Amino acid sequence: MSAQTNTVNKILELIKEERLPEGAHLTAQKLADRLRLSRSPVNDALGILERHGIVTRRPNRGYFLRQDFDALAQDGAGLAQPSVDDIVTQSYFRLADELLRGELPMQCSEAQLRARYALTNAQTQALLARISQEGWAHRRPGYGWEFSSMMTTPDSLLQSYRLRLALEPAALLEPTFHIDKAVLARCRAAEKHLLDGGIATDTADQLHERGVRFHESLVEASGNPFFIDTIKRVNRVRRLLSYRSMQDRSRYKQHCDQHLAILDLLERERNEEAAEALAAHLRSTLDNLARIRGILA
């Protein structure tokens, strides 16, 4: 049984033990405290339960039970196992967390990883393919895999933001810059989703992807392939540390407000002001370095 399936089952057992009625509010933090887990795997498990119709997510409020404990006693046992993608994603975050904590050797064989995370051969290959594509692991000549130390310290995250601070605002000032209205609308919808409750209920993977899509959409609008390629490369590698920084989500509302202000300026073709706002947005993360370092330590 995977760790993700185990978390789903623990939540179902808790619902039955507490005899929770239909409509009961399932708070991720309270569940995490009860199960002695972090919020990330709990949110992942709640997402699975939502897909199976057992809970529903209400904007800006979180998850609520759609079936009472009696119904779950009959239907809960038939809950489908997580997909291969779910299992690989769960293993990805476990591996990343253990690597950042120094609990995982910098060199591992596929057999060691397969045994450590209870994966099949296909799941192990999918996990390593994802990590390799993101640029923080490579196959060693002849045997095993080696993880990069480039993105396993708080200083690495700071350096990645300095690079982004140098490039992203400049991309908005390129003479070829043009952003479609459809892209602006898509970016706005993503920010409003977060403000309507997604900050609390989205998984770490989803939060990272939404942030990456916003910033890459702006850089892609520059039409400069050198800007685009560089930012995409740094975003692939920095995922390891940005995931860890998501354990404190209190700053995300401010990020959403700043993103929306930048979009408004771009829609009015006030690119110089938008570039200044984007630089201020990135600097705000650098200014919070002490807090980020505490999370990553």
LOLOKOL-850114 format. One record per residue (C-alpha): residue in one letter; x, y, z. Coordinates in Angstrom, 2 decimals. Layout:
<nodes>
<a, <X, Y, Z>>,
...
</nodes>
This chain:
<nodes>
<m, <0.00, 0.00, 0.00>>,
<s, <1.42, 3.43, -0.95>>,
<a, <1.78, 6.25, 1.57>>,
<q, <-0.90, 8.22, -0.28>>,
<t, <-3.41, 5.36, -0.14>>,
<n, <-2.59, 4.95, 3.54>>,
<t, <-3.39, 8.63, 4.20>>,
<v, <-6.71, 8.34, 2.34>>,
<n, <-7.65, 5.30, 4.41>>,
<k, <-6.67, 7.00, 7.65>>,
<i, <-8.95, 9.95, 6.85>>,
<l, <-11.82, 7.56, 6.03>>,
<e, <-11.24, 5.69, 9.31>>,
<l, <-11.23, 8.96, 11.24>>,
<i, <-14.55, 10.01, 9.65>>,
<k, <-16.11, 6.71, 10.69>>,
<e, <-14.61, 6.79, 14.21>>,
<e, <-15.85, 10.34, 14.78>>,
<r, <-19.22, 9.45, 13.19>>,
<l, <-19.05, 12.67, 11.17>>,
<p, <-22.32, 13.71, 9.49>>,
<e, <-22.83, 14.82, 5.92>>,
<g, <-21.63, 18.42, 5.53>>,
<a, <-18.93, 18.15, 8.23>>,
<h, <-16.00, 20.52, 7.63>>,
<l, <-12.73, 18.64, 7.04>>,
<t, <-9.93, 21.07, 7.87>>,
<a, <-6.57, 20.04, 6.42>>,
<q, <-4.62, 21.38, 9.39>>,
<k, <-6.80, 19.58, 11.95>>,
<l, <-6.56, 16.33, 10.00>>,
<a, <-2.80, 16.75, 9.72>>,
<d, <-2.56, 17.30, 13.48>>,
<r, <-4.70, 14.27, 14.24>>,
<l, <-2.78, 12.03, 11.84>>,
<r, <0.61, 13.53, 12.74>>,
<l, <1.33, 14.42, 9.13>>,
<s, <2.17, 17.58, 7.23>>,
<r, <-0.64, 19.35, 5.36>>,
<s, <0.72, 18.45, 1.92>>,
<p, <-0.10, 14.69, 1.99>>,
<v, <-3.42, 15.46, 3.70>>,
<n, <-4.36, 17.90, 0.92>>,
<d, <-3.31, 15.31, -1.67>>,
<a, <-5.56, 12.72, 0.02>>,
<l, <-8.49, 15.15, 0.21>>,
<g, <-8.06, 15.78, -3.51>>,
<i, <-8.42, 12.05, -4.16>>,
<l, <-11.53, 11.92, -1.97>>,
<e, <-12.97, 14.86, -3.91>>,
<r, <-12.42, 13.05, -7.21>>,
<h, <-14.31, 10.07, -5.78>>,
<g, <-17.23, 12.26, -4.70>>,
<i, <-16.72, 11.66, -0.98>>,
<v, <-15.88, 15.28, -0.17>>,
<t, <-16.55, 18.56, -1.95>>,
<r, <-14.42, 21.70, -1.99>>,
<r, <-16.12, 25.05, -1.42>>,
<p, <-14.33, 28.24, -2.54>>,
<n, <-12.54, 30.02, 0.29>>,
<r, <-13.81, 27.47, 2.84>>,
<g, <-12.13, 24.12, 2.19>>,
<y, <-13.42, 20.55, 2.08>>,
<f, <-16.77, 19.25, 3.34>>,
<l, <-18.07, 15.71, 3.69>>,
<r, <-20.64, 14.71, 1.06>>,
<q, <-21.51, 11.36, 2.69>>,
<d, <-22.13, 10.55, 6.33>>,
<f, <-20.23, 7.83, 8.18>>,
<d, <-22.92, 5.20, 7.50>>,
<a, <-22.65, 5.69, 3.74>>,
<l, <-18.88, 5.53, 3.94>>,
<a, <-19.05, 2.22, 5.78>>,
<q, <-20.67, 0.80, 2.64>>,
<d, <-18.91, 2.76, -0.10>>,
<g, <-15.50, 3.60, 1.36>>,
<a, <-14.11, 0.11, 0.90>>,
<g, <-14.69, 0.40, -2.83>>,
<l, <-12.48, 3.47, -3.17>>,
<a, <-10.21, 3.03, -6.16>>,
<q, <-6.48, 2.82, -5.64>>,
<p, <-4.49, 5.91, -6.67>>,
<s, <-3.22, 6.01, -10.23>>,
<v, <0.41, 5.48, -11.18>>,
<d, <0.74, 9.27, -11.55>>,
<d, <-0.55, 9.77, -7.98>>,
<i, <1.93, 7.22, -6.60>>,
<v, <4.87, 8.70, -8.52>>,
<t, <3.95, 12.22, -7.39>>,
<q, <3.74, 11.11, -3.76>>,
<s, <7.12, 9.38, -4.03>>,
<y, <8.59, 12.44, -5.75>>,
<f, <7.73, 14.69, -2.81>>,
<r, <8.91, 12.12, -0.25>>,
<l, <12.23, 11.81, -2.07>>,
<a, <12.60, 15.59, -2.37>>,
<d, <11.86, 16.11, 1.32>>,
<e, <14.28, 13.41, 2.41>>,
<l, <16.99, 14.76, 0.11>>,
<l, <16.58, 18.26, 1.54>>,
<r, <16.74, 16.87, 5.08>>,
<g, <19.95, 15.01, 4.31>>,
<e, <18.24, 11.65, 4.94>>,
<l, <18.86, 10.33, 1.43>>,
<p, <22.32, 9.50, 0.04>>,
<m, <23.43, 11.69, -2.87>>,
<q, <24.06, 8.50, -4.85>>,
<c, <21.44, 5.73, -5.09>>,
<s, <20.72, 2.71, -7.22>>,
<e, <17.32, 2.16, -8.80>>,
<a, <16.88, -0.92, -6.61>>,
<q, <17.45, 1.17, -3.46>>,
<l, <14.87, 3.74, -4.54>>,
<r, <12.39, 1.07, -5.58>>,
<a, <12.64, -0.62, -2.18>>,
<r, <12.67, 2.65, -0.20>>,
<y, <9.43, 3.95, -1.73>>,
<a, <7.74, 0.57, -2.39>>,
<l, <7.53, 1.16, -6.15>>,
<t, <7.28, -1.09, -9.16>>,
<n, <9.96, -0.97, -11.85>>,
<a, <7.71, 1.18, -14.06>>,
<q, <6.97, 3.61, -11.22>>,
<t, <10.66, 3.88, -10.38>>,
<q, <11.47, 4.67, -14.01>>,
<a, <8.71, 7.30, -14.11>>,
<l, <10.01, 8.89, -10.89>>,
<l, <13.60, 9.07, -12.14>>,
<a, <12.49, 10.35, -15.54>>,
<r, <10.65, 13.24, -13.87>>,
<i, <13.59, 14.12, -11.63>>,
<s, <16.07, 13.84, -14.50>>,
<q, <13.92, 16.08, -16.71>>,
<e, <13.86, 18.72, -13.99>>,
<g, <17.65, 18.64, -13.89>>,
<w, <18.47, 17.65, -10.31>>,
<a, <19.58, 14.06, -10.88>>,
<h, <21.54, 12.23, -13.56>>,
<r, <22.50, 8.65, -14.30>>,
<r, <26.00, 7.75, -13.21>>,
<p, <28.28, 6.09, -15.76>>,
<g, <27.72, 2.37, -15.45>>,
<y, <25.64, 2.27, -12.27>>,
<g, <23.04, 4.14, -10.26>>,
<w, <21.93, 7.75, -10.02>>,
<e, <23.43, 10.87, -8.50>>,
<f, <21.48, 13.85, -7.16>>,
<s, <22.70, 17.39, -7.74>>,
<s, <23.62, 19.47, -4.70>>,
<m, <22.92, 22.63, -6.70>>,
<m, <19.38, 23.09, -5.37>>,
<t, <19.52, 21.57, -1.89>>,
<t, <20.44, 24.65, 0.17>>,
<p, <18.55, 27.86, 1.03>>,
<d, <21.27, 29.86, -0.74>>,
<s, <20.41, 28.08, -3.98>>,
<l, <16.84, 29.32, -3.83>>,
<l, <18.06, 32.85, -3.17>>,
<q, <20.40, 32.65, -6.16>>,
<s, <17.58, 31.44, -8.40>>,
<y, <15.45, 34.44, -7.39>>,
<r, <18.34, 36.80, -8.13>>,
<l, <18.56, 35.37, -11.62>>,
<r, <14.82, 35.75, -12.08>>,
<l, <14.97, 39.31, -10.75>>,
<a, <17.57, 40.14, -13.40>>,
<l, <15.66, 38.56, -16.30>>,
<e, <11.89, 38.57, -15.78>>,
<p, <11.30, 42.36, -15.49>>,
<a, <13.59, 42.87, -18.51>>,
<a, <11.45, 40.44, -20.53>>,
<l, <8.46, 42.77, -20.13>>,
<l, <10.47, 45.56, -21.80>>,
<e, <11.48, 43.60, -24.89>>,
<p, <10.40, 45.38, -28.13>>,
<t, <8.73, 42.14, -29.27>>,
<f, <6.62, 41.82, -26.11>>,
<h, <2.97, 40.99, -26.75>>,
<i, <0.57, 39.18, -24.44>>,
<d, <-2.76, 37.85, -25.70>>,
<k, <-5.98, 38.67, -23.91>>,
<a, <-6.66, 34.95, -23.56>>,
<v, <-3.39, 34.55, -21.64>>,
<l, <-4.27, 37.46, -19.37>>,
<a, <-7.69, 35.94, -18.70>>,
<r, <-6.20, 32.52, -17.95>>,
<c, <-3.68, 34.01, -15.53>>,
<r, <-6.38, 36.05, -13.77>>,
<a, <-8.58, 32.98, -13.39>>,
<a, <-5.72, 31.06, -11.78>>,
<e, <-5.09, 33.84, -9.24>>,
<k, <-8.79, 34.16, -8.39>>,
<h, <-8.99, 30.39, -7.89>>,
<l, <-6.24, 30.66, -5.28>>,
<l, <-7.90, 33.61, -3.54>>,
<d, <-11.20, 31.71, -3.49>>,
<g, <-9.70, 28.93, -1.41>>,
<g, <-7.07, 27.25, -3.55>>,
<i, <-4.25, 28.59, -1.36>>,
<a, <-5.42, 26.28, 1.41>>,
<t, <-6.65, 23.32, -0.61>>,
<d, <-4.33, 23.02, -3.64>>,
<t, <-1.51, 20.52, -3.42>>,
<a, <2.11, 21.69, -3.35>>,
<d, <2.44, 20.44, -6.92>>,
<q, <-0.56, 22.52, -8.04>>,
<l, <0.67, 25.64, -6.25>>,
<h, <4.09, 25.36, -7.84>>,
<e, <2.63, 24.82, -11.32>>,
<r, <0.30, 27.83, -11.02>>,
<g, <3.20, 30.09, -10.02>>,
<v, <5.41, 28.74, -12.79>>,
<r, <2.67, 29.19, -15.42>>,
<f, <2.14, 32.81, -14.38>>,
<h, <5.80, 33.81, -14.60>>,
<e, <6.57, 31.77, -17.71>>,
<s, <3.52, 33.22, -19.47>>,
<l, <4.92, 36.73, -18.99>>,
<v, <8.39, 35.75, -20.17>>,
<e, <7.01, 33.84, -23.17>>,
<a, <5.18, 37.01, -24.22>>,
<s, <8.59, 38.68, -24.68>>,
<g, <9.17, 36.65, -27.83>>,
<n, <12.85, 36.32, -26.86>>,
<p, <13.85, 32.62, -26.94>>,
<f, <16.91, 33.22, -24.75>>,
<f, <14.81, 34.67, -21.92>>,
<i, <12.26, 31.88, -22.30>>,
<d, <14.77, 29.01, -22.28>>,
<t, <16.68, 30.37, -19.26>>,
<i, <13.59, 30.91, -17.11>>,
<k, <12.18, 27.48, -17.97>>,
<r, <15.47, 25.84, -17.01>>,
<v, <15.70, 27.57, -13.64>>,
<n, <12.03, 26.83, -12.89>>,
<r, <12.57, 23.12, -13.51>>,
<v, <15.47, 22.95, -11.09>>,
<r, <14.17, 25.24, -8.33>>,
<r, <11.07, 23.08, -7.84>>,
<l, <12.88, 21.15, -5.11>>,
<l, <13.19, 24.16, -2.82>>,
<s, <10.03, 26.01, -3.81>>,
<y, <8.07, 22.93, -2.74>>,
<r, <9.64, 23.11, 0.72>>,
<s, <8.87, 26.83, 1.04>>,
<m, <5.14, 26.09, 0.46>>,
<q, <4.86, 24.70, 3.97>>,
<d, <4.14, 28.31, 4.97>>,
<r, <1.33, 29.55, 2.72>>,
<s, <0.58, 32.79, 4.59>>,
<r, <2.36, 34.89, 1.93>>,
<y, <0.32, 33.55, -1.01>>,
<k, <-2.54, 36.04, -0.74>>,
<q, <-0.05, 38.89, -1.13>>,
<h, <1.50, 37.09, -4.11>>,
<c, <-1.90, 36.75, -5.79>>,
<d, <-2.68, 40.45, -5.26>>,
<q, <0.70, 41.39, -6.75>>,
<h, <0.17, 39.08, -9.73>>,
<l, <-3.24, 40.62, -10.44>>,
<a, <-1.80, 44.15, -10.26>>,
<i, <0.90, 43.21, -12.79>>,
<l, <-1.71, 41.74, -15.14>>,
<d, <-3.78, 44.92, -14.93>>,
<l, <-0.76, 47.04, -15.89>>,
<l, <0.11, 44.78, -18.82>>,
<e, <-3.47, 44.89, -20.10>>,
<r, <-3.20, 48.68, -20.17>>,
<e, <0.17, 48.38, -21.95>>,
<r, <1.98, 50.08, -19.08>>,
<n, <4.92, 47.73, -19.37>>,
<e, <7.50, 49.85, -17.57>>,
<e, <5.29, 50.05, -14.50>>,
<a, <4.54, 46.34, -14.81>>,
<a, <8.27, 45.58, -14.92>>,
<e, <8.81, 47.65, -11.76>>,
<a, <5.92, 45.85, -10.05>>,
<l, <7.30, 42.46, -11.08>>,
<a, <10.75, 43.39, -9.73>>,
<a, <9.17, 44.49, -6.43>>,
<h, <7.23, 41.22, -6.30>>,
<l, <10.40, 39.14, -6.71>>,
<r, <12.32, 41.31, -4.25>>,
<s, <9.63, 40.72, -1.62>>,
<t, <10.57, 37.04, -1.63>>,
<l, <14.23, 37.93, -1.24>>,
<d, <13.33, 40.23, 1.66>>,
<n, <11.66, 37.25, 3.35>>,
<l, <14.83, 35.18, 3.07>>,
<a, <15.16, 34.72, 6.82>>,
<r, <11.77, 33.04, 6.99>>,
<i, <12.44, 30.93, 3.92>>,
<r, <15.79, 29.82, 5.33>>,
<g, <14.07, 28.75, 8.52>>,
<i, <11.63, 26.60, 6.57>>,
<l, <14.36, 25.04, 4.48>>,
<a, <16.85, 24.41, 7.26>>,
</nodes>
